[in-house]
Amino acid sequence: MSISSKDQQYIWHPFTRQKDMSPPLPITKGKGSLLFDENGKSYIDAISSWWVTLHGHGHPYIAEKIYRQALELEQVIFAGFTHRPAVELAERLLPKLPGSFARIFYSDNGSTSTEVALKMSVQYWWNKGEKHRNKIIAFKNSYHGDTFGAMSVSDRSVFTLAFHELLFDVVFLDTPTENNINDLKKILQQEAAGTAAFIYEPLVQGAGGMNMYEPPLLNELLNTAKHNDIICIADEVMTGFGRTGKLFASEYMDQKPDIICLSKGLTGGTMALGVTACTDRIYQAYVDDDALKTFFHGHSFTANPLACSAALASLDLLEKAECRAQISWLSNSNHQMADTLKTHSLPISDIRCLGTILAFELTEGKKEYLNRVSSVITAKAMEQGVYIRPLGNTVYLMPPYCVSSEELERTYSCITDILRKFF
């Protein structure tokens, strides 16, 4: 029995309709920007395997660091113990974060990093004796993860439909525009007295459809939130580590978050790891003689030494001049491609890009995740050796930073060819 057949017999895949599911393609190797199937055919990983792979697959430097760490210490409980990779990662990461961050709390992934941030914010006010400040404000079309707290602050959509009655109430705002910014600021002011935190994906809403909005407008909202003493949580799980052209999307704004959530590219895409960093103000609310003010949250694999070592290796690579140059080149290439797309008569709209992210909408059908056109595009691109996975009719590219000019041109040409031939 083939790998694919056994998979269909035993495994349940994420975000995948089970009835009449296409047989999953066995991938046996990854190298650089390429994935290889069991027959040796290669595919350009144009979405970085769900936005995690920064430096490419099978990077020898990261692999060597994980191997060396595995020989020393692969795992240890992180309550009462510590270890060098966790301490070194926190020490190196904190100065790089966009704001005055003082402490790092480790978890497993993006969902848990936002879950930690929400609990940290609500309990901050509980510890301060202001238990009424427990409301969360978030953007419509947002996506912060699949655990219950993260779902609650995400847009009510197909991702959350079965659980709506179990999710806590949230004040949802439209993303800011020149026309609505004043109304949004008024809502923040009106809700402030009972609000614990405002959580947002800075500048790019990922799973919600790669929706983009402008830094000055977000800065205005953050300024209003801070003026009303609302904790600001930046979910940079997707936007962190260079995806928007800067190391963090929050660098585009003058106003910085009080809490930041990181995962995905944190380890270069090699290991599961989440980070929730907070300012000293937040942390000090938990430093108390009262044991009930302890933050009672943790994970079995908190600060896993292998994952922390991978993150340290990824930081080493990000700090290299050639990596920064590659991010800049990729960002410029995307802008040029966006300009090129605008000159062609193609069935697309809302062409946009920020840093290494390029996106547009197919005009066929509704703008929604369940638009079946995505599967058509994926299948046709795979035939040409390119892997993309549209969000419904939202087509986007987010390749690893190591992608070559030839691979990027192949990807651009593949997309243009599909649009001309099939739409």
C-alpha positions as CSV (number, residue, x, y, z in Angstrom):
1,M,0.0,0.0,0.0
2,S,1.3,3.4,-0.9
3,I,2.1,6.2,1.6
4,S,-0.9,8.2,0.2
5,S,-3.2,5.2,0.6
6,K,-2.1,4.6,4.1
7,D,-2.5,8.3,4.9
8,Q,-6.1,8.2,3.7
9,Q,-6.7,5.2,5.9
10,Y,-5.3,6.6,9.1
11,I,-5.0,10.4,9.0
12,W,-7.3,13.4,9.3
13,H,-5.8,16.5,7.7
14,P,-6.4,20.1,8.8
15,F,-8.6,22.5,6.9
16,T,-9.5,19.7,4.5
17,R,-13.0,18.6,3.4
18,Q,-13.0,14.8,4.1
19,K,-15.6,13.6,1.6
20,D,-14.0,13.1,-1.8
21,M,-10.7,14.4,-0.6
22,S,-8.0,14.3,-3.2
23,P,-5.2,11.8,-2.3
24,P,-2.5,13.8,-0.4
25,L,0.8,14.0,-2.2
26,P,3.7,12.3,-0.4
27,I,6.7,14.7,0.0
28,T,9.9,12.9,0.7
29,K,12.4,15.7,0.8
30,G,12.8,19.5,1.0
31,K,15.7,21.5,-0.1
32,G,15.9,25.3,-0.2
33,S,12.7,26.6,-1.9
34,L,11.8,23.2,-3.3
35,L,9.7,20.2,-2.1
36,F,10.2,16.8,-3.8
37,D,7.6,14.1,-4.1
38,E,8.2,10.3,-4.0
39,N,8.8,10.3,-7.8
40,G,11.4,13.0,-7.6
41,K,9.3,15.8,-9.1
42,S,10.1,19.2,-7.5
43,Y,7.7,22.0,-6.5
44,I,8.5,25.5,-5.6
45,D,7.1,26.1,-2.1
46,A,5.7,29.5,-2.9
47,I,3.8,29.9,0.4
48,S,6.6,28.7,2.7
49,S,4.6,25.7,3.9
50,W,1.9,27.8,5.6
51,W,4.2,30.8,6.1
52,V,6.7,29.2,8.4
53,T,9.8,28.4,6.3
54,L,12.0,31.5,6.2
55,H,15.4,30.2,5.1
56,G,14.3,27.2,3.0
57,H,13.9,23.5,3.7
58,G,16.7,21.3,5.1
59,H,18.9,24.3,6.0
60,P,22.2,22.7,7.1
61,Y,23.0,25.3,9.7
62,I,19.7,25.0,11.5
63,A,19.8,21.2,11.2
64,E,23.3,21.1,12.7
65,K,22.2,23.2,15.7
66,I,19.2,21.0,16.4
67,Y,21.3,17.9,16.1
68,R,24.0,19.2,18.5
69,Q,21.3,20.3,21.0
70,A,19.6,16.9,20.8
71,L,22.8,15.2,22.0
72,E,22.9,17.5,25.1
73,L,19.3,18.1,26.2
74,E,16.2,17.4,24.1
75,Q,13.5,18.3,26.7
76,V,13.1,19.3,30.4
77,I,10.2,20.6,32.4
78,F,10.3,24.4,32.4
79,A,8.8,24.9,35.9
80,G,11.7,25.0,38.4
81,F,14.3,24.3,35.6
82,T,15.8,26.4,32.9
83,H,18.4,25.9,30.2
84,R,20.8,27.9,28.0
85,P,18.9,27.9,24.7
86,A,15.8,29.4,26.4
87,V,17.7,32.0,28.2
88,E,19.9,32.9,25.2
89,L,16.9,33.2,22.9
90,A,15.0,35.5,25.3
91,E,18.2,37.6,25.8
92,R,18.7,38.0,22.0
93,L,15.1,38.4,21.0
94,L,13.9,41.0,23.5
95,P,16.2,43.8,22.2
96,K,15.0,43.1,18.6
97,L,11.3,43.4,19.4
98,P,9.4,46.6,18.4
99,G,8.9,48.2,21.8
100,S,10.0,48.1,25.4
101,F,9.6,44.4,26.2
102,A,10.9,42.9,29.4
103,R,9.8,39.2,29.6
104,I,9.2,36.3,27.3
105,F,6.7,33.5,28.0
106,Y,7.2,30.4,25.9
107,S,4.4,28.2,24.4
108,D,3.9,25.8,21.5
109,N,2.5,27.7,18.4
110,G,0.7,30.7,17.2
111,S,-2.7,29.8,18.7
112,T,-1.2,29.3,22.1
113,S,0.9,32.5,21.9
114,T,-2.3,34.5,21.4
115,E,-4.1,32.5,24.0
116,V,-1.4,33.4,26.5
117,A,-1.6,37.0,25.5
118,L,-5.4,37.1,26.1
119,K,-5.2,35.4,29.5
120,M,-2.2,37.6,30.5
121,S,-4.2,40.8,29.6
122,V,-7.4,39.8,31.4
123,Q,-5.6,38.6,34.5
124,Y,-3.5,41.8,34.5
125,W,-6.6,43.8,35.3
126,W,-7.9,41.0,37.7
127,N,-4.6,41.3,39.6
128,K,-4.9,45.0,39.7
129,G,-8.4,44.8,41.3
130,E,-10.3,45.9,38.1
131,K,-12.1,42.6,37.3
132,H,-14.7,44.5,35.2
133,R,-12.0,45.2,32.6
134,N,-12.3,41.8,30.8
135,K,-13.6,42.8,27.4
136,I,-11.5,42.2,24.2
137,I,-11.6,44.4,21.1
138,A,-10.5,42.9,17.7
139,F,-10.8,43.4,14.0
140,K,-13.4,41.9,11.7
141,N,-11.9,39.4,9.3
142,S,-9.2,38.6,11.8
143,Y,-7.8,35.2,12.5
144,H,-5.8,34.5,15.7
145,G,-5.8,30.7,16.0
146,D,-8.0,27.7,16.7
147,T,-8.0,27.4,20.4
148,F,-11.2,28.8,22.1
149,G,-9.8,32.1,23.2
150,A,-8.1,32.6,19.9
151,M,-11.3,31.6,18.1
152,S,-13.3,34.1,20.2
153,V,-11.2,37.0,19.1
154,S,-11.2,35.8,15.4
155,D,-13.9,36.8,12.9
156,R,-17.0,34.7,13.1
157,S,-16.5,32.7,10.0
158,V,-16.4,29.1,8.6
159,F,-13.5,28.5,10.9
160,T,-15.6,29.1,14.0
161,L,-19.2,28.4,12.8
162,A,-19.8,25.3,14.9
163,F,-18.6,27.0,18.1
164,H,-20.2,30.4,18.1
165,E,-22.4,29.8,21.1
166,L,-19.4,28.8,23.1
167,L,-17.2,31.8,22.3
168,F,-17.0,34.8,24.5
169,D,-18.3,38.2,23.3
170,V,-15.9,40.5,21.5
171,V,-16.2,44.0,20.2
172,F,-15.3,43.8,16.5
173,L,-14.0,46.8,14.6
174,D,-13.6,47.3,10.9
175,T,-10.0,47.7,9.8
176,P,-9.2,51.4,9.6
177,T,-9.7,53.6,6.5
178,E,-9.6,57.3,6.0
179,N,-13.4,57.3,6.1
180,N,-14.0,55.3,9.3
181,I,-11.0,56.1,11.5
182,N,-12.8,58.7,13.6
183,D,-15.7,56.3,14.3
184,L,-13.3,53.5,15.3
185,K,-11.5,55.8,17.7
186,K,-14.9,56.8,19.3
187,I,-15.7,53.1,19.8
188,L,-12.4,52.5,21.6
189,Q,-13.1,55.5,23.8
190,Q,-16.6,54.3,24.6
191,E,-15.6,50.7,25.4
192,A,-12.4,51.5,27.3
193,A,-13.7,51.4,30.8
194,G,-14.6,47.7,30.5
195,T,-11.8,46.7,28.1
196,A,-8.8,44.6,28.9
197,A,-7.1,44.6,25.5
198,F,-7.1,45.3,21.8
199,I,-5.7,42.5,19.7
200,Y,-4.7,43.0,16.0
201,E,-2.7,41.6,13.2
202,P,-0.5,44.6,12.2
203,L,-1.0,45.7,8.6
204,V,-1.8,42.3,7.1
205,Q,-4.7,40.0,8.1
206,G,-3.4,36.6,7.0
207,A,-6.0,33.8,7.0
208,G,-8.8,36.4,6.7
209,G,-7.7,37.0,3.1
210,M,-4.3,38.8,3.2
211,N,-6.2,42.0,3.8
212,M,-3.9,45.0,4.1
213,Y,-4.3,48.4,5.7
214,E,-2.2,51.5,6.3
215,P,0.4,52.1,9.1
216,P,-0.7,55.7,9.9
217,L,-4.3,54.6,10.5
218,L,-3.3,51.7,12.8
219,N,-1.0,54.1,14.6
220,E,-4.0,56.4,15.3
221,L,-6.0,53.5,16.7
222,L,-3.1,52.4,18.9
223,N,-2.6,56.0,20.1
224,T,-6.3,56.1,21.2
225,A,-6.1,52.7,22.8
226,K,-3.0,53.6,24.8
227,H,-4.5,57.0,25.8
228,N,-7.4,55.0,27.3
229,D,-5.1,52.5,29.0
230,I,-6.1,49.6,26.8
231,I,-3.5,46.8,26.5
232,C,-2.4,46.5,22.9
233,I,-1.6,43.0,21.6
234,A,0.2,42.6,18.3
235,D,-0.3,39.2,16.7
236,E,2.8,39.0,14.6
237,V,2.7,35.2,14.3
238,M,2.6,35.6,10.5
239,T,4.1,39.1,10.0
240,G,7.1,38.6,12.2
241,F,10.7,38.0,11.1
242,G,10.8,40.0,7.9
243,R,7.6,39.1,6.1
244,T,6.5,42.7,5.7
245,G,10.0,44.0,4.7
246,K,10.8,45.0,8.2
247,L,11.8,42.6,11.0
248,F,8.4,43.1,12.6
249,A,5.3,44.8,11.1
250,S,5.0,46.9,14.3
251,E,8.1,48.8,13.3
252,Y,6.0,50.7,10.7
253,M,4.1,52.4,13.6
254,D,5.3,54.9,16.2
255,Q,3.0,53.4,18.8
256,K,4.3,49.9,19.9
257,P,2.4,47.0,21.4
258,D,2.4,46.1,25.1
259,I,2.3,42.4,24.2
260,I,3.5,40.6,21.1
261,C,2.8,37.1,19.8
262,L,5.3,35.2,17.7
263,S,5.5,31.7,16.2
264,K,5.7,30.4,12.5
265,G,9.0,31.9,11.3
266,L,10.4,32.0,14.8
267,T,12.3,28.8,14.3
268,G,12.8,29.2,10.6
269,G,9.9,26.8,10.2
270,T,11.7,23.8,11.6
271,M,10.2,23.3,15.1
272,A,7.0,24.2,16.9
273,L,7.5,27.1,19.3
274,G,5.5,30.1,20.4
275,V,6.5,33.3,22.2
276,T,4.4,35.9,24.0
277,A,6.5,38.9,25.1
278,C,5.3,41.6,27.4
279,T,6.4,44.9,28.9
280,D,7.6,45.2,32.5
281,R,4.3,46.9,33.4
282,I,2.4,43.8,32.5
283,Y,4.9,41.5,34.2
284,Q,4.9,43.5,37.5
285,A,1.2,42.9,38.0
286,Y,2.1,39.2,38.6
287,V,4.9,39.9,41.1
288,D,3.0,39.7,44.3
289,D,2.9,38.1,47.7
290,D,-0.5,36.8,46.9
291,A,-0.1,33.4,45.3
292,L,-3.5,33.8,43.5
293,K,-1.9,36.4,41.3
294,T,0.4,33.8,39.7
295,F,-0.1,33.2,36.0
296,F,-1.3,29.6,36.1
297,H,-0.6,28.7,32.5
298,G,1.9,26.3,30.9
299,H,2.6,23.6,28.3
300,S,4.4,20.3,28.5
301,F,6.9,21.5,25.8
302,T,7.3,25.0,27.1
303,A,10.7,26.4,25.9
304,N,11.7,23.1,24.3
305,P,15.5,23.1,24.0
306,L,15.5,21.8,20.4
307,A,13.0,24.5,19.3
308,C,14.9,27.3,21.1
309,S,18.1,26.1,19.4
310,A,16.4,26.2,16.1
311,A,15.1,29.8,16.8
312,L,18.6,30.9,17.7
313,A,20.0,29.4,14.5
314,S,17.2,31.2,12.5
315,L,18.1,34.5,14.2
316,D,21.8,34.0,13.2
317,L,20.7,33.6,9.6
318,L,18.3,36.6,9.7
319,E,21.1,38.8,11.0
320,K,23.3,38.1,8.0
321,A,23.5,40.9,5.5
322,E,22.7,38.5,2.6
323,C,19.4,37.5,4.2
324,R,18.3,41.2,4.7
325,A,19.4,41.8,1.1
326,Q,17.3,38.9,-0.1
327,I,14.2,40.1,1.8
328,S,14.7,43.5,0.1
329,W,15.1,42.0,-3.3
330,L,12.0,39.8,-2.8
331,S,10.0,42.8,-1.7
332,N,11.0,44.8,-4.7
333,S,10.3,41.9,-7.1
334,N,6.8,41.6,-5.7
335,H,6.1,45.3,-6.1
336,Q,7.3,45.0,-9.7
337,M,5.1,42.0,-10.3
338,A,2.1,43.8,-8.8
339,D,2.7,46.7,-11.2
340,T,3.0,44.2,-14.1
341,L,-0.3,42.5,-13.1
342,K,-2.0,45.9,-13.2
343,T,-1.1,46.4,-16.8
344,H,-2.6,43.1,-18.0
345,S,-6.2,42.4,-18.7
346,L,-6.7,39.6,-16.2
347,P,-9.8,38.5,-14.1
348,I,-8.3,39.8,-10.9
349,S,-8.7,42.8,-8.6
350,D,-7.2,44.5,-5.5
351,I,-3.6,43.7,-6.3
352,R,-1.6,44.5,-3.3
353,C,1.8,43.7,-1.6
354,L,3.7,44.4,1.5
355,G,7.3,43.2,1.8
356,T,7.5,39.6,0.8
357,I,3.7,39.1,0.5
358,L,1.9,39.6,-2.8
359,A,-1.8,39.0,-3.1
360,F,-4.8,39.7,-5.3
361,E,-8.4,38.6,-5.7
362,L,-9.8,36.4,-8.5
363,T,-13.1,38.0,-9.7
364,E,-14.7,34.6,-10.1
365,G,-17.3,34.0,-7.4
366,K,-17.5,35.5,-3.9
367,K,-14.5,36.5,-1.8
368,E,-14.7,33.7,0.7
369,Y,-12.6,30.8,2.0
370,L,-15.0,28.2,0.6
371,N,-14.7,29.5,-3.0
372,R,-13.8,26.3,-4.9
373,V,-11.6,28.1,-7.4
374,S,-8.7,27.7,-5.0
375,S,-8.5,24.0,-5.6
376,V,-8.4,24.6,-9.4
377,I,-5.5,27.0,-9.1
378,T,-3.6,24.7,-6.8
379,A,-4.0,21.8,-9.1
380,K,-3.0,23.7,-12.2
381,A,0.0,25.2,-10.5
382,M,1.2,21.9,-9.2
383,E,1.2,20.6,-12.8
384,Q,3.8,23.3,-13.5
385,G,5.8,22.5,-10.4
386,V,4.6,25.4,-8.2
387,Y,2.8,25.0,-4.9
388,I,0.4,27.7,-4.0
389,R,-2.7,27.4,-1.8
390,P,-5.2,30.3,-2.3
391,L,-7.5,31.4,0.5
392,G,-10.7,30.9,-1.4
393,N,-10.4,33.3,-4.3
394,T,-7.5,35.2,-2.6
395,V,-4.3,34.2,-4.4
396,Y,-1.1,35.1,-2.6
397,L,2.7,34.4,-2.7
398,M,4.9,34.3,0.4
399,P,8.0,32.3,-0.6
400,P,11.1,31.5,1.5
401,Y,13.7,34.2,1.5
402,C,16.2,31.8,-0.3
403,V,14.0,31.6,-3.4
404,S,16.1,32.2,-6.5
405,S,15.3,34.7,-9.2
406,E,14.7,31.8,-11.6
407,E,12.3,30.2,-9.2
408,L,10.4,33.4,-8.5
409,E,10.1,34.1,-12.2
410,R,8.7,30.6,-12.8
411,T,6.2,31.2,-10.0
412,Y,5.1,34.6,-11.5
413,S,4.8,33.1,-15.0
414,C,2.9,30.1,-13.7
415,I,0.3,32.3,-12.1
416,T,-0.1,34.5,-15.1
417,D,-0.4,31.5,-17.4
418,I,-3.1,30.0,-15.3
419,L,-5.1,33.2,-15.2
420,R,-5.0,33.6,-18.9
421,K,-5.8,30.0,-19.8
422,F,-8.4,29.0,-17.2
423,F,-10.2,32.2,-16.1
